[in-house]
């Protein structure tokens, strides 16, 4: 596969992306926290889009993958701005947003900010408000004190030997972008996919999002035994089925 193209956002960040031409509405994949556009789901969806003649976009947020910037300097608002710039500059007309984990939160922020550009939304283990509800609420008093003193806390990661370093800016900026505290209108088809064996984003988060959002066509599918990666062949097939359902 050839190297990525690049987009400079209005904020001056250089975003790497891969794009496939095709019919609309196009599909935009929004990755998770500290993930990149080379992941299983992103590449699988590009292959699916190419086979089906569907326009498709995947990209790396700043500080992720092949894009510019330092991951530790970034926050939810930056990555939302990156996504908004990519959708605005690189796509035409309404798009189906497919958000994985943190990408589900980013998709909801896009839907709130530019609903006319959203044809539908597929959330995969969506993690809205996780900086507040999972990270901050899960911190011990000692960790909160460490955050106040040093500006960061290191958390163990299941996915690498290196810990997740959580910065004070990530937490504070997250509070400016919460979506579960105020009305959240989703006036287009929404399909939420959630594994019951997900230890990073428990199914209670999906149920809370389902209860909180307003819209005439919002459905949640719980998949027994599926984990947070949601990348088995059966799970990948469910994602494309959900996109087809939204497009239909």
Secondary structure by P-SEA (a helix, b strand, c coil): ccbbbbbbcccbbbbbbccccccccbbbbbbccccccccaaaaaaaaaaaaacccbbbbbcccccccccccccccaaaaaaaaaaaaacccccccbbbbccaaaaaaaaaaaaccccccbbbbcccccccccccccccccaaaaaaaaaccbbbbbbccccccccccaaaaaaaaaccccccccccccbbbbbbbcccccccaaaaaaaaacccccbbbbbbbcccccccccaaaaaaaaaaaaaaac
